Amino acid sequence: MKNILTLNAISNKIDKVFGIDYNVSDVATDPVGILVRSFDMHDYDLPSSVLAISRAGAGVNNIPIEEYAKKGVVVFNTPGANANAVSELVLTALLMGSRKIVKAIDWVKTLKDDENLAKTVEKGKKEFVGQEIYGKKLGVIGLGAIGARVANTAIGLGMEVLGYDPYLSVANALHLSRHIDVTDDIDELYKSCDYITIHVPFVESNRNMINEQKLNLMKKGVVVINCARGELVDNESILKAVKSGKVSRYITDFPKAELIGEENIICIPHLGASTPEAEDNCAVMAAKELIDYIENGNVKNSVNYPTCVAPRNSNVRICILHLNQQNMIAQFTTILAENNINIDNFVNSSKGNFAYSIIDIPEINDNAFNALSNIDGIIKIRKI
């Protein structure tokens, strides 16, 4: 039986996924896999038995992915599993940015003991006049699973939509409404849109991608929505833009002390994926990724190793995590040839400094396996 360690509470939907061959527990010893949500693993003493970690969610800021790659530990996330939950929150933010709903509700709470409630409401409501989103232009930065859903729904609500995504995949492009315009110039989006929502992963290169310079390009009165990652928007600049009226409202799912309580800034307490449906979807997807890697060596949705998937069609599968350097494949095939081992299937893929190879063969002897293990640049090798 294989042990899976959980570092956070995980949906019990995973029980049927793992089945009787796995022991899933928050006290599991010598685990081959770890399931995690928000637990901070940067100072975590990782058991040497761990082959892979699966994050039940998209963000992996809580995991030292580069360090784990060097140890031969594959880190997965679950892109798209919470897409519906996040996109619905973005649409909520879109409406909150258009109508002074939050401010109006807070005002009504002060009227509980008002003896002339009806008259007070009718007289005071003019302070909370908003605008309709119908016919307005929405800019969507990032057209992945979440951004595409937001864009398509906005089209259905009668908005114009301009999308930007330099890495737009064919699969995501096919899911976009034909009424959505896509630009390769992000500044065009900044300059022309009434609403802007951001849906890209955070990496150091796009820290504060919405900053003073980009805010200056935007239309006066623009509404900016950030339900992706707090680090994508420069808080000092957005605060200044809101106070000047350049940005009419900023809605973020990532509260910071400097933003809380500020006029026309709405801070949501990181509710993007906080639905039972999203938690179930993420947990099930994370569990399936772990199982497929542990049992078949397949890598899909990894953040530190390349995608590498192959159907099983032989008795033995050799899985090799290695550095992305010259002559690796030649060394693999030479050793197998010298040991009279025929290759049924060979798949290799690389990602930055790291690479992964799957080799299907009829059988392997200790001499060949040890020779493969001793190649310079091998990080981890296993036989399934």
BALOBA-1460 file (C-alpha; in Angstrom, 3 decimals):
// residues 384
<rec num="1" residu="m" x="0.000" y="0.000" z="0.000"/>
<rec num="2" residu="k" x="1.289" y="3.457" z="-0.920"/>
<rec num="3" residu="n" x="1.101" y="6.327" z="1.569"/>
<rec num="4" residu="i" x="-0.144" y="9.800" z="0.601"/>
<rec num="5" residu="l" x="0.368" y="12.641" z="3.082"/>
<rec num="6" residu="t" x="-2.097" y="15.543" z="3.286"/>
<rec num="7" residu="l" x="-0.743" y="18.827" z="4.645"/>
<rec num="8" residu="n" x="-4.147" y="20.539" z="4.568"/>
<rec num="9" residu="a" x="-7.736" y="19.396" z="4.874"/>
<rec num="10" residu="i" x="-8.607" y="17.933" z="1.476"/>
<rec num="11" residu="s" x="-12.053" y="17.088" z="0.096"/>
<rec num="12" residu="n" x="-13.130" y="13.534" z="0.872"/>
<rec num="13" residu="k" x="-13.932" y="13.133" z="-2.823"/>
<rec num="14" residu="i" x="-10.364" y="11.875" z="-3.189"/>
<rec num="15" residu="d" x="-11.164" y="8.691" z="-1.255"/>
<rec num="16" residu="k" x="-12.845" y="7.091" z="-4.272"/>
<rec num="17" residu="v" x="-10.054" y="8.286" z="-6.550"/>
<rec num="18" residu="f" x="-7.249" y="6.661" z="-4.574"/>
<rec num="19" residu="g" x="-9.121" y="3.479" z="-3.665"/>
<rec num="20" residu="i" x="-7.798" y="0.600" z="-1.586"/>
<rec num="21" residu="d" x="-4.220" y="0.679" z="-2.884"/>
<rec num="22" residu="y" x="-3.471" y="3.945" z="-1.113"/>
<rec num="23" residu="n" x="-3.421" y="5.127" z="2.474"/>
<rec num="24" residu="v" x="-4.262" y="8.842" z="2.574"/>
<rec num="25" residu="s" x="-3.705" y="10.573" z="5.896"/>
<rec num="26" residu="d" x="-2.384" y="13.726" z="7.548"/>
<rec num="27" residu="v" x="-0.025" y="11.531" z="9.596"/>
<rec num="28" residu="a" x="1.170" y="9.218" z="6.824"/>
<rec num="29" residu="t" x="4.818" y="8.204" z="7.139"/>
<rec num="30" residu="d" x="7.232" y="7.638" z="4.250"/>
<rec num="31" residu="p" x="4.739" y="9.080" z="1.740"/>
<rec num="32" residu="v" x="5.287" y="8.697" z="-1.983"/>
<rec num="33" residu="g" x="3.088" y="11.719" z="-2.611"/>
<rec num="34" residu="i" x="1.839" y="14.832" z="-0.865"/>
<rec num="35" residu="l" x="-1.436" y="16.696" z="-1.316"/>
<rec num="36" residu="v" x="-1.353" y="20.341" z="-0.272"/>
<rec num="37" residu="r" x="-3.401" y="23.505" z="-0.518"/>
<rec num="38" residu="s" x="-2.071" y="26.563" z="1.352"/>
<rec num="39" residu="f" x="0.483" y="24.926" z="3.678"/>
<rec num="40" residu="d" x="3.826" y="26.771" z="3.446"/>
<rec num="41" residu="m" x="6.425" y="24.221" z="2.348"/>
<rec num="42" residu="h" x="9.414" y="26.574" z="2.087"/>
<rec num="43" residu="d" x="10.794" y="25.524" z="5.488"/>
<rec num="44" residu="y" x="9.205" y="22.082" z="5.438"/>
<rec num="45" residu="d" x="11.375" y="19.017" z="6.080"/>
<rec num="46" residu="l" x="10.453" y="17.046" z="2.981"/>
<rec num="47" residu="p" x="10.534" y="13.248" z="3.447"/>
<rec num="48" residu="s" x="13.046" y="11.586" z="1.125"/>
<rec num="49" residu="s" x="10.377" y="9.088" z="0.032"/>
<rec num="50" residu="v" x="8.314" y="11.741" z="-1.780"/>
<rec num="51" residu="l" x="8.107" y="11.396" z="-5.560"/>
<rec num="52" residu="a" x="5.607" y="14.172" z="-6.218"/>
<rec num="53" residu="i" x="3.551" y="16.944" z="-4.668"/>
<rec num="54" residu="s" x="0.166" y="17.991" z="-5.966"/>
<rec num="55" residu="r" x="-1.259" y="21.391" z="-5.115"/>
<rec num="56" residu="a" x="-5.064" y="21.409" z="-5.028"/>
<rec num="57" residu="g" x="-5.248" y="24.805" z="-6.677"/>
<rec num="58" residu="a" x="-3.423" y="26.874" z="-9.269"/>
<rec num="59" residu="g" x="-0.997" y="29.009" z="-7.261"/>
<rec num="60" residu="v" x="2.247" y="27.434" z="-6.034"/>
<rec num="61" residu="n" x="3.858" y="30.349" z="-4.189"/>
<rec num="62" residu="n" x="3.818" y="28.220" z="-1.037"/>
<rec num="63" residu="i" x="6.037" y="25.548" z="-2.623"/>
<rec num="64" residu="p" x="9.783" y="25.851" z="-3.398"/>
<rec num="65" residu="i" x="9.375" y="24.425" z="-6.882"/>
<rec num="66" residu="e" x="12.956" y="25.022" z="-8.100"/>
<rec num="67" residu="e" x="14.457" y="23.400" z="-5.012"/>
<rec num="68" residu="y" x="12.169" y="20.401" z="-5.385"/>
<rec num="69" residu="a" x="13.006" y="20.088" z="-9.082"/>
<rec num="70" residu="k" x="16.667" y="19.719" z="-8.132"/>
<rec num="71" residu="k" x="15.648" y="16.921" z="-5.747"/>
<rec num="72" residu="g" x="13.679" y="15.131" z="-8.450"/>
<rec num="73" residu="v" x="10.306" y="15.897" z="-6.882"/>
<rec num="74" residu="v" x="7.644" y="16.745" z="-9.445"/>
<rec num="75" residu="v" x="5.226" y="19.481" z="-8.389"/>
<rec num="76" residu="f" x="1.743" y="19.538" z="-9.913"/>
<rec num="77" residu="n" x="-1.028" y="22.112" z="-9.755"/>
<rec num="78" residu="t" x="-4.627" y="21.995" z="-10.953"/>
<rec num="79" residu="p" x="-5.182" y="24.720" z="-13.570"/>
<rec num="80" residu="g" x="-8.788" y="25.137" z="-14.563"/>
<rec num="81" residu="a" x="-10.256" y="23.059" z="-11.749"/>
<rec num="82" residu="n" x="-11.456" y="26.166" z="-9.930"/>
<rec num="83" residu="a" x="-12.066" y="28.203" z="-13.088"/>
<rec num="84" residu="n" x="-15.830" y="28.416" z="-12.703"/>
<rec num="85" residu="a" x="-15.637" y="29.551" z="-9.073"/>
<rec num="86" residu="v" x="-13.087" y="32.264" z="-9.806"/>
<rec num="87" residu="s" x="-14.841" y="33.467" z="-12.955"/>
<rec num="88" residu="e" x="-18.111" y="33.840" z="-11.049"/>
<rec num="89" residu="l" x="-16.333" y="35.957" z="-8.423"/>
<rec num="90" residu="v" x="-14.850" y="38.116" z="-11.181"/>
<rec num="91" residu="l" x="-18.318" y="38.708" z="-12.595"/>
<rec num="92" residu="t" x="-19.486" y="39.656" z="-9.106"/>
<rec num="93" residu="a" x="-16.578" y="42.103" z="-8.900"/>
<rec num="94" residu="l" x="-17.504" y="43.482" z="-12.317"/>
<rec num="95" residu="l" x="-20.964" y="44.355" z="-11.045"/>
<rec num="96" residu="m" x="-19.632" y="45.712" z="-7.754"/>
<rec num="97" residu="g" x="-17.308" y="47.922" z="-9.762"/>
<rec num="98" residu="s" x="-20.207" y="49.273" z="-11.797"/>
<rec num="99" residu="r" x="-22.824" y="49.809" z="-9.133"/>
<rec num="100" residu="k" x="-22.045" y="51.162" z="-5.665"/>
<rec num="101" residu="i" x="-23.503" y="48.023" z="-4.147"/>
<rec num="102" residu="v" x="-21.120" y="47.562" z="-1.231"/>
<rec num="103" residu="k" x="-21.257" y="51.194" z="-0.171"/>
<rec num="104" residu="a" x="-25.048" y="51.258" z="-0.504"/>
<rec num="105" residu="i" x="-25.500" y="48.116" z="1.601"/>
<rec num="106" residu="d" x="-23.247" y="49.552" z="4.305"/>
<rec num="107" residu="w" x="-25.355" y="52.722" z="4.313"/>
<rec num="108" residu="v" x="-28.615" y="50.789" z="4.658"/>
<rec num="109" residu="k" x="-27.218" y="49.062" z="7.755"/>
<rec num="110" residu="t" x="-27.161" y="52.465" z="9.485"/>
<rec num="111" residu="l" x="-30.900" y="52.917" z="8.962"/>
<rec num="112" residu="k" x="-32.181" y="50.096" z="11.134"/>
<rec num="113" residu="d" x="-33.821" y="52.463" z="13.667"/>
<rec num="114" residu="d" x="-34.903" y="55.106" z="11.167"/>
<rec num="115" residu="e" x="-38.613" y="55.800" z="11.705"/>
<rec num="116" residu="n" x="-38.914" y="57.202" z="8.185"/>
<rec num="117" residu="l" x="-37.008" y="54.390" z="6.508"/>
<rec num="118" residu="a" x="-38.841" y="54.414" z="3.177"/>
<rec num="119" residu="k" x="-38.441" y="58.167" z="2.715"/>
<rec num="120" residu="t" x="-34.818" y="58.094" z="3.820"/>
<rec num="121" residu="v" x="-34.042" y="55.308" z="1.340"/>
<rec num="122" residu="e" x="-35.730" y="57.116" z="-1.551"/>
<rec num="123" residu="k" x="-33.957" y="60.351" z="-0.704"/>
<rec num="124" residu="g" x="-30.536" y="58.819" z="-0.113"/>
<rec num="125" residu="k" x="-30.300" y="56.348" z="-2.972"/>
<rec num="126" residu="k" x="-29.197" y="59.035" z="-5.412"/>
<rec num="127" residu="e" x="-25.799" y="58.948" z="-3.705"/>
<rec num="128" residu="f" x="-25.276" y="55.425" z="-4.998"/>
<rec num="129" residu="v" x="-26.053" y="55.784" z="-8.671"/>
<rec num="130" residu="g" x="-23.899" y="53.487" z="-10.795"/>
<rec num="131" residu="q" x="-23.632" y="52.503" z="-14.432"/>
<rec num="132" residu="e" x="-24.631" y="49.518" z="-16.515"/>
<rec num="133" residu="i" x="-22.033" y="47.170" z="-17.948"/>
<rec num="134" residu="y" x="-24.069" y="46.581" z="-21.102"/>
<rec num="135" residu="g" x="-22.258" y="48.104" z="-24.083"/>
<rec num="136" residu="k" x="-19.101" y="48.824" z="-22.110"/>
<rec num="137" residu="k" x="-15.698" y="47.440" z="-23.066"/>
<rec num="138" residu="l" x="-13.971" y="44.814" z="-20.948"/>
<rec num="139" residu="g" x="-10.272" y="44.086" z="-21.264"/>
<rec num="140" residu="v" x="-9.238" y="40.565" z="-20.243"/>
<rec num="141" residu="i" x="-5.524" y="40.027" z="-19.667"/>
<rec num="142" residu="g" x="-4.873" y="36.289" z="-19.892"/>
<rec num="143" residu="l" x="-7.241" y="34.015" z="-21.810"/>
<rec num="144" residu="g" x="-6.704" y="30.747" z="-20.006"/>
<rec num="145" residu="a" x="-9.444" y="28.723" z="-18.328"/>
<rec num="146" residu="i" x="-10.627" y="31.594" z="-16.111"/>
<rec num="147" residu="g" x="-10.074" y="34.508" z="-18.481"/>
<rec num="148" residu="a" x="-11.865" y="32.729" z="-21.312"/>
<rec num="149" residu="r" x="-14.907" y="32.047" z="-19.123"/>
<rec num="150" residu="v" x="-15.027" y="35.671" z="-18.004"/>
<rec num="151" residu="a" x="-14.690" y="36.909" z="-21.572"/>
<rec num="152" residu="n" x="-17.384" y="34.615" z="-22.944"/>
<rec num="153" residu="t" x="-19.822" y="35.475" z="-20.162"/>
<rec num="154" residu="a" x="-19.204" y="39.193" z="-20.636"/>
<rec num="155" residu="i" x="-20.117" y="38.818" z="-24.314"/>
<rec num="156" residu="g" x="-23.363" y="37.192" z="-23.194"/>
<rec num="157" residu="l" x="-24.035" y="40.207" z="-20.961"/>
<rec num="158" residu="g" x="-23.766" y="42.553" z="-23.912"/>
<rec num="159" residu="m" x="-20.242" y="43.861" z="-23.334"/>
<rec num="160" residu="e" x="-17.523" y="44.361" z="-25.905"/>
<rec num="161" residu="v" x="-14.478" y="42.265" z="-25.006"/>
<rec num="162" residu="l" x="-10.842" y="42.779" z="-25.918"/>
<rec num="163" residu="g" x="-8.482" y="40.000" z="-24.873"/>
<rec num="164" residu="y" x="-4.705" y="39.816" z="-24.574"/>
<rec num="165" residu="d" x="-2.646" y="36.653" z="-24.184"/>
<rec num="166" residu="p" x="0.731" y="36.200" z="-25.903"/>
<rec num="167" residu="y" x="0.707" y="32.523" z="-24.899"/>
<rec num="168" residu="l" x="-2.833" y="31.729" z="-26.026"/>
<rec num="169" residu="s" x="-3.071" y="28.016" z="-26.718"/>
<rec num="170" residu="v" x="-5.047" y="26.531" z="-29.570"/>
<rec num="171" residu="a" x="-7.309" y="24.733" z="-27.091"/>
<rec num="172" residu="n" x="-8.150" y="27.940" z="-25.221"/>
<rec num="173" residu="a" x="-8.568" y="29.880" z="-28.451"/>
<rec num="174" residu="l" x="-11.172" y="27.365" z="-29.617"/>
<rec num="175" residu="h" x="-13.186" y="27.996" z="-26.462"/>
<rec num="176" residu="l" x="-13.396" y="31.741" z="-27.056"/>
<rec num="177" residu="s" x="-16.510" y="33.346" z="-28.485"/>
<rec num="178" residu="r" x="-16.023" y="34.533" z="-32.045"/>
<rec num="179" residu="h" x="-17.235" y="37.955" z="-30.869"/>
<rec num="180" residu="i" x="-14.113" y="38.468" z="-28.730"/>
<rec num="181" residu="d" x="-11.355" y="40.569" z="-30.233"/>
<rec num="182" residu="v" x="-7.796" y="39.558" z="-29.348"/>
<rec num="183" residu="t" x="-4.897" y="42.002" z="-29.521"/>
<rec num="184" residu="d" x="-1.162" y="41.427" z="-29.404"/>
<rec num="185" residu="d" x="-0.658" y="44.935" z="-27.980"/>
<rec num="186" residu="i" x="-1.470" y="45.104" z="-24.277"/>
<rec num="187" residu="d" x="-1.203" y="48.902" z="-24.327"/>
<rec num="188" residu="e" x="-4.133" y="48.987" z="-26.754"/>
<rec num="189" residu="l" x="-6.166" y="47.146" z="-24.122"/>
<rec num="190" residu="y" x="-5.108" y="49.554" z="-21.383"/>
<rec num="191" residu="k" x="-6.017" y="52.586" z="-23.484"/>
<rec num="192" residu="s" x="-9.417" y="51.481" z="-24.789"/>
<rec num="193" residu="c" x="-11.222" y="49.521" z="-22.064"/>
<rec num="194" residu="d" x="-13.736" y="50.685" z="-19.461"/>
<rec num="195" residu="y" x="-13.051" y="47.637" z="-17.284"/>
<rec num="196" residu="i" x="-9.852" y="45.614" z="-16.987"/>
<rec num="197" residu="t" x="-9.516" y="42.212" z="-15.346"/>
<rec num="198" residu="i" x="-6.269" y="40.294" z="-15.017"/>
<rec num="199" residu="h" x="-5.884" y="36.498" z="-15.220"/>
<rec num="200" residu="v" x="-2.223" y="35.546" z="-15.501"/>
<rec num="201" residu="p" x="-0.047" y="33.497" z="-13.134"/>
<rec num="202" residu="f" x="2.394" y="35.395" z="-10.959"/>
<rec num="203" residu="v" x="6.066" y="35.045" z="-11.750"/>
<rec num="204" residu="e" x="8.762" y="37.519" z="-10.773"/>
<rec num="205" residu="s" x="8.923" y="38.939" z="-14.299"/>
<rec num="206" residu="n" x="5.345" y="40.212" z="-14.131"/>
<rec num="207" residu="r" x="5.415" y="41.564" z="-10.593"/>
<rec num="208" residu="n" x="3.569" y="44.928" z="-10.574"/>
<rec num="209" residu="m" x="2.686" y="44.577" z="-14.258"/>
<rec num="210" residu="i" x="-0.102" y="47.054" z="-13.586"/>
<rec num="211" residu="n" x="1.892" y="50.011" z="-12.342"/>
<rec num="212" residu="e" x="1.897" y="53.796" z="-12.563"/>
<rec num="213" residu="q" x="3.018" y="53.779" z="-16.184"/>
<rec num="214" residu="k" x="0.271" y="51.378" z="-17.270"/>
<rec num="215" residu="l" x="-2.364" y="53.120" z="-15.165"/>
<rec num="216" residu="n" x="-1.528" y="56.394" z="-16.902"/>
<rec num="217" residu="l" x="-2.450" y="54.766" z="-20.216"/>
<rec num="218" residu="m" x="-5.935" y="53.842" z="-19.017"/>
<rec num="219" residu="k" x="-9.152" y="55.732" z="-19.564"/>
<rec num="220" residu="k" x="-10.288" y="58.038" z="-16.759"/>
<rec num="221" residu="g" x="-12.802" y="56.211" z="-14.581"/>
<rec num="222" residu="v" x="-11.632" y="52.699" z="-15.477"/>
<rec num="223" residu="v" x="-12.516" y="49.827" z="-13.154"/>
<rec num="224" residu="v" x="-9.637" y="47.443" z="-12.393"/>
<rec num="225" residu="i" x="-10.265" y="43.899" z="-11.107"/>
<rec num="226" residu="n" x="-7.591" y="41.583" z="-9.734"/>
<rec num="227" residu="c" x="-8.647" y="38.092" z="-8.709"/>
<rec num="228" residu="a" x="-5.421" y="36.484" z="-9.973"/>
<rec num="229" residu="r" x="-2.543" y="37.410" z="-7.636"/>
<rec num="230" residu="g" x="-1.983" y="40.472" z="-5.462"/>
<rec num="231" residu="e" x="1.601" y="40.892" z="-6.667"/>
<rec num="232" residu="l" x="0.457" y="41.634" z="-10.209"/>
<rec num="233" residu="v" x="-0.721" y="45.126" z="-9.230"/>
<rec num="234" residu="d" x="1.425" y="47.811" z="-7.605"/>
<rec num="235" residu="n" x="-0.658" y="48.813" z="-4.589"/>
<rec num="236" residu="e" x="0.982" y="52.206" z="-4.155"/>
<rec num="237" residu="s" x="0.227" y="53.139" z="-7.750"/>
<rec num="238" residu="i" x="-3.339" y="51.816" z="-7.745"/>
<rec num="239" residu="l" x="-4.085" y="53.643" z="-4.503"/>
<rec num="240" residu="k" x="-2.822" y="56.882" z="-6.007"/>
<rec num="241" residu="a" x="-4.848" y="56.303" z="-9.173"/>
<rec num="242" residu="v" x="-8.043" y="55.653" z="-7.205"/>
<rec num="243" residu="k" x="-7.597" y="58.775" z="-5.071"/>
<rec num="244" residu="s" x="-7.060" y="60.892" z="-8.198"/>
<rec num="245" residu="g" x="-10.152" y="59.477" z="-9.909"/>
<rec num="246" residu="k" x="-8.159" y="57.920" z="-12.734"/>
<rec num="247" residu="v" x="-9.430" y="54.540" z="-11.502"/>
<rec num="248" residu="s" x="-13.041" y="54.742" z="-10.358"/>
<rec num="249" residu="r" x="-12.855" y="51.473" z="-8.416"/>
<rec num="250" residu="y" x="-10.327" y="48.761" z="-7.688"/>
<rec num="251" residu="i" x="-11.617" y="45.345" z="-6.631"/>
<rec num="252" residu="t" x="-9.095" y="42.796" z="-5.418"/>
<rec num="253" residu="d" x="-9.292" y="39.330" z="-3.903"/>
<rec num="254" residu="f" x="-6.014" y="39.979" z="-2.077"/>
<rec num="255" residu="p" x="-6.425" y="42.385" z="0.863"/>
<rec num="256" residu="k" x="-3.476" y="44.450" z="2.008"/>
<rec num="257" residu="a" x="-3.397" y="46.813" z="4.978"/>
<rec num="258" residu="e" x="-2.751" y="49.858" z="2.790"/>
<rec num="259" residu="l" x="-5.878" y="49.121" z="0.710"/>
<rec num="260" residu="i" x="-8.397" y="48.186" z="3.388"/>
<rec num="261" residu="g" x="-10.966" y="50.872" z="4.162"/>
<rec num="262" residu="e" x="-9.924" y="53.156" z="1.317"/>
<rec num="263" residu="e" x="-12.689" y="54.862" z="-0.630"/>
<rec num="264" residu="n" x="-13.559" y="53.061" z="-3.882"/>
<rec num="265" residu="i" x="-11.334" y="50.092" z="-3.110"/>
<rec num="266" residu="i" x="-13.109" y="46.811" z="-2.401"/>
<rec num="267" residu="c" x="-11.059" y="44.070" z="-0.767"/>
<rec num="268" residu="i" x="-12.467" y="40.550" z="-0.937"/>
<rec num="269" residu="p" x="-10.944" y="38.007" z="1.518"/>
<rec num="270" residu="h" x="-9.436" y="35.660" z="-1.098"/>
<rec num="271" residu="l" x="-12.706" y="33.944" z="-1.975"/>
<rec num="272" residu="g" x="-11.792" y="33.040" z="-5.564"/>
<rec num="273" residu="a" x="-11.854" y="29.283" z="-5.157"/>
<rec num="274" residu="s" x="-13.819" y="29.166" z="-1.919"/>
<rec num="275" residu="t" x="-16.685" y="26.997" z="-3.041"/>
<rec num="276" residu="p" x="-17.206" y="23.338" z="-2.190"/>
<rec num="277" residu="e" x="-17.446" y="22.568" z="-5.907"/>
<rec num="278" residu="a" x="-14.046" y="24.135" z="-6.623"/>
<rec num="279" residu="e" x="-12.424" y="22.430" z="-3.658"/>
<rec num="280" residu="d" x="-13.800" y="19.080" z="-4.800"/>
<rec num="281" residu="n" x="-12.668" y="19.619" z="-8.388"/>
<rec num="282" residu="c" x="-9.162" y="20.682" z="-7.363"/>
<rec num="283" residu="a" x="-8.775" y="17.785" z="-4.929"/>
<rec num="284" residu="v" x="-9.893" y="15.170" z="-7.449"/>
<rec num="285" residu="m" x="-7.655" y="16.577" z="-10.175"/>
<rec num="286" residu="a" x="-4.671" y="16.745" z="-7.807"/>
<rec num="287" residu="a" x="-5.229" y="13.144" z="-6.719"/>
<rec num="288" residu="k" x="-5.448" y="11.886" z="-10.320"/>
<rec num="289" residu="e" x="-2.203" y="13.667" z="-11.220"/>
<rec num="290" residu="l" x="-0.401" y="11.996" z="-8.318"/>
<rec num="291" residu="i" x="-1.730" y="8.553" z="-9.175"/>
<rec num="292" residu="d" x="-0.849" y="8.834" z="-12.855"/>
<rec num="293" residu="y" x="2.697" y="9.862" z="-12.003"/>
<rec num="294" residu="i" x="3.225" y="7.287" z="-9.268"/>
<rec num="295" residu="e" x="1.764" y="4.387" z="-11.278"/>
<rec num="296" residu="n" x="2.557" y="5.366" z="-14.877"/>
<rec num="297" residu="g" x="5.234" y="8.050" z="-14.660"/>
<rec num="298" residu="n" x="3.109" y="10.482" z="-16.664"/>
<rec num="299" residu="v" x="3.654" y="14.198" z="-16.032"/>
<rec num="300" residu="k" x="0.863" y="16.643" z="-16.804"/>
<rec num="301" residu="n" x="0.269" y="20.077" z="-15.252"/>
<rec num="302" residu="s" x="3.649" y="20.164" z="-13.562"/>
<rec num="303" residu="v" x="5.105" y="23.557" z="-12.667"/>
<rec num="304" residu="n" x="8.727" y="22.413" z="-12.429"/>
<rec num="305" residu="y" x="9.030" y="19.605" z="-14.998"/>
<rec num="306" residu="p" x="7.821" y="19.372" z="-18.610"/>
<rec num="307" residu="t" x="4.651" y="17.678" z="-19.728"/>
<rec num="308" residu="c" x="5.531" y="14.130" z="-20.751"/>
<rec num="309" residu="v" x="2.784" y="11.553" z="-21.247"/>
<rec num="310" residu="a" x="2.808" y="8.160" z="-22.933"/>
<rec num="311" residu="p" x="0.417" y="5.176" z="-22.946"/>
<rec num="312" residu="r" x="1.706" y="2.005" z="-21.314"/>
<rec num="313" residu="n" x="2.551" y="-0.618" z="-23.919"/>
<rec num="314" residu="s" x="5.338" y="-2.714" z="-22.424"/>
<rec num="315" residu="n" x="6.262" y="-4.674" z="-19.306"/>
<rec num="316" residu="v" x="8.728" y="-2.161" z="-17.883"/>
<rec num="317" residu="r" x="8.771" y="1.627" z="-17.827"/>
<rec num="318" residu="i" x="11.909" y="3.572" z="-16.907"/>
<rec num="319" residu="c" x="11.235" y="7.132" z="-15.720"/>
<rec num="320" residu="i" x="14.216" y="9.485" z="-15.671"/>
<rec num="321" residu="l" x="14.275" y="13.014" z="-14.289"/>
<rec num="322" residu="h" x="17.469" y="14.650" z="-15.498"/>
<rec num="323" residu="l" x="19.196" y="17.874" z="-16.362"/>
<rec num="324" residu="n" x="18.472" y="19.353" z="-19.770"/>
<rec num="325" residu="q" x="21.931" y="18.884" z="-21.232"/>
<rec num="326" residu="q" x="23.482" y="17.498" z="-24.386"/>
<rec num="327" residu="n" x="24.027" y="13.813" z="-25.084"/>
<rec num="328" residu="m" x="21.617" y="12.512" z="-22.442"/>
<rec num="329" residu="i" x="19.347" y="10.624" z="-24.837"/>
<rec num="330" residu="a" x="22.292" y="9.155" z="-26.718"/>
<rec num="331" residu="q" x="23.673" y="7.797" z="-23.452"/>
<rec num="332" residu="f" x="20.328" y="6.221" z="-22.539"/>
<rec num="333" residu="t" x="19.957" y="4.450" z="-25.865"/>
<rec num="334" residu="t" x="23.605" y="3.352" z="-25.961"/>
<rec num="335" residu="i" x="23.389" y="1.661" z="-22.558"/>
<rec num="336" residu="l" x="20.184" y="-0.136" z="-23.497"/>
<rec num="337" residu="a" x="21.660" y="-1.250" z="-26.824"/>
<rec num="338" residu="e" x="24.803" y="-2.545" z="-25.138"/>
<rec num="339" residu="n" x="22.582" y="-4.674" z="-22.912"/>
<rec num="340" residu="n" x="20.555" y="-5.975" z="-25.877"/>
<rec num="341" residu="i" x="17.390" y="-4.226" z="-24.640"/>
<rec num="342" residu="n" x="14.933" y="-3.162" z="-27.315"/>
<rec num="343" residu="i" x="13.097" y="0.153" z="-26.866"/>
<rec num="344" residu="d" x="9.339" y="-0.144" z="-27.400"/>
<rec num="345" residu="n" x="8.653" y="3.557" z="-26.890"/>
<rec num="346" residu="f" x="10.724" y="6.618" z="-25.956"/>
<rec num="347" residu="v" x="9.328" y="10.033" z="-24.984"/>
<rec num="348" residu="n" x="11.438" y="12.991" z="-23.902"/>
<rec num="349" residu="s" x="10.597" y="16.571" z="-23.055"/>
<rec num="350" residu="s" x="12.400" y="19.519" z="-21.477"/>
<rec num="351" residu="k" x="11.510" y="22.636" z="-19.515"/>
<rec num="352" residu="g" x="14.238" y="25.130" z="-18.725"/>
<rec num="353" residu="n" x="17.095" y="23.407" z="-16.916"/>
<rec num="354" residu="f" x="15.200" y="20.177" z="-16.403"/>
<rec num="355" residu="a" x="14.071" y="17.320" z="-18.629"/>
<rec num="356" residu="y" x="12.136" y="14.094" z="-18.330"/>
<rec num="357" residu="s" x="12.326" y="10.847" z="-20.261"/>
<rec num="358" residu="i" x="9.967" y="7.875" z="-20.344"/>
<rec num="359" residu="i" x="11.383" y="4.674" z="-21.829"/>
<rec num="360" residu="d" x="9.200" y="1.605" z="-22.355"/>
<rec num="361" residu="i" x="11.104" y="-1.670" z="-22.666"/>
<rec num="362" residu="p" x="10.318" y="-5.405" z="-22.391"/>
<rec num="363" residu="e" x="12.696" y="-5.928" z="-19.449"/>
<rec num="364" residu="i" x="15.807" y="-4.523" z="-17.781"/>
<rec num="365" residu="n" x="18.674" y="-6.065" z="-15.846"/>
<rec num="366" residu="d" x="20.503" y="-4.623" z="-12.864"/>
<rec num="367" residu="n" x="23.590" y="-3.844" z="-14.922"/>
<rec num="368" residu="a" x="21.663" y="-1.647" z="-17.346"/>
<rec num="369" residu="f" x="19.629" y="0.079" z="-14.641"/>
<rec num="370" residu="n" x="22.728" y="0.867" z="-12.585"/>
<rec num="371" residu="a" x="24.511" y="2.190" z="-15.674"/>
<rec num="372" residu="l" x="21.597" y="4.527" z="-16.389"/>
<rec num="373" residu="s" x="21.551" y="5.648" z="-12.768"/>
<rec num="374" residu="n" x="25.231" y="6.591" z="-12.870"/>
<rec num="375" residu="i" x="25.007" y="8.922" z="-15.879"/>
<rec num="376" residu="d" x="26.118" y="12.423" z="-14.962"/>
<rec num="377" residu="g" x="23.070" y="14.713" z="-14.879"/>
<rec num="378" residu="i" x="20.564" y="12.116" z="-13.665"/>
<rec num="379" residu="i" x="18.454" y="13.544" z="-10.850"/>
<rec num="380" residu="k" x="16.148" y="10.612" z="-10.159"/>
<rec num="381" residu="i" x="15.417" y="7.349" z="-11.950"/>
<rec num="382" residu="r" x="12.838" y="4.687" z="-11.185"/>
<rec num="383" residu="k" x="11.447" y="1.518" z="-12.693"/>
<rec num="384" residu="i" x="7.701" y="0.930" z="-12.845"/>
